[in-house]
Amino acid sequence: MGAAIDPKEWLSRRWGNAWLVGLDNQRFWGEIRERLAVLANHPSPRPLVLIAEAEPVGFLAGALAAIAHGSPLVLANPAWGKHEWQQVRSFLSPEIVWGSACAFPNSTVQPRLTPGSILIATGGSSGQIKFAIHTWDTLTASAIGFQTHFHADRVNAYCVLPLHHVSGFMQVVRVLATDGFLAVQSFGDLVAGSPLALPDPAFLSLVPTQLRQLMPSLQKTIWLSQFEAVLLGGGPAWPELLQQARDRRLPLAPTYGMTETAALVAALSPEAFLAGTTGTLPMAHAAISICDAQGTPQAADSIGRIHLQALSLFRGYWPPQPGTGHGPFVTDDLGYLNGNGYLQVVGRASTKIISGGENIFPAEVETAILETDCGDEACVIGLPDPVWGQAVTAIVVTTYPLPDLVQALKPRLSRYKQPKHWVVLPAIPRNPQGKINRAAIAELAADILSLKK
């Protein structure tokens, strides 16, 4: 346990093996052979590869071929709309594009990305897409930390999350690092049909809304109980959901992590969860501290900004941002460490919205609304929601019928960024300095929406 692997060595050792469950292994090995040939014959020794494939066999073949070749790799969301692809085109010029990405202009100026870089999409404080730069070493450090934390000689992963997302891709890395097996199934197929058969010890990763959908089924509840751990992340779970899981004796492992740390840096063991413990325990590859606004460490049970150091910490952002990739990572999260060393997260320090485990930034949605030419003014906030954590809510000034605005926005943003609630006002409330008064807007929107119910 704990030894890093070389992706080329893994491919050689397991070539032709049926390591995928629910997917066509023969097709996977055929596609990876073809893509390795494309990379080997490319004029650039390490061409920049962008992959935006929704189909899992193609995604896995392309991603693992690029990693084994040592090419810089960009994991993109195949569901991005025009607005998001325009952002990516402004700072990336991939030499090879696999999948459904928008066309990229030919460019002789390539970004200075180090061979072996692995870029995983995240968001910025302005809502602009950016990528956390990882390497195979940072990803495998996270996988080894996971293996150690859960005392697992082998990790077999059941993936129902998007493979391009850090929470999905790290399941692939954990399997590769431990010679495990990977089951891939869409969550919709899991809900509607029968689960796939996966050897023990098996780990499943879910967001709270997915767990909520599965628990009413006795058959699915029995299935959930057979996992080594059901990892729960992507946003806070409400207390009623956690208690229902305890009552059913489900081996939940609430987690804490993010794209910048290659997923998990803290997790609660299923045994501790079932015993009623709350919070998460830092993993062996990570150190967590709580600091005040000046960066001074806080005592136990004192709330402050969460600071992270980890072997899995990203190397910086692309496009580059000064001051990142070195030293402790200062998160947007507020929390505290209790007397037993368990991390308790209490909220966000920014206006970022977390809905269904996805990060959404108001500025991006507001800009997209205005770009439709159907909205004169827009303010986007997150209102509390018992299912999604927060619901994206758009307050707009418009002379167009609201259905026209909603329809015009659909192709511009990913589905999870689309507002769940809309409020039309004659003017956006502002403070005396002329700035949007988000607190007043949130109160007003909540009142209006409650009257509509």
Summary of the structure (lengths in Angstrom):
residues: 453
radius of gyration: 22.3
end to end distance: 54.8
largest distance: 67.6
contacts: 1468
relative contact order: 0.09
helix: 33%
strand: 26%
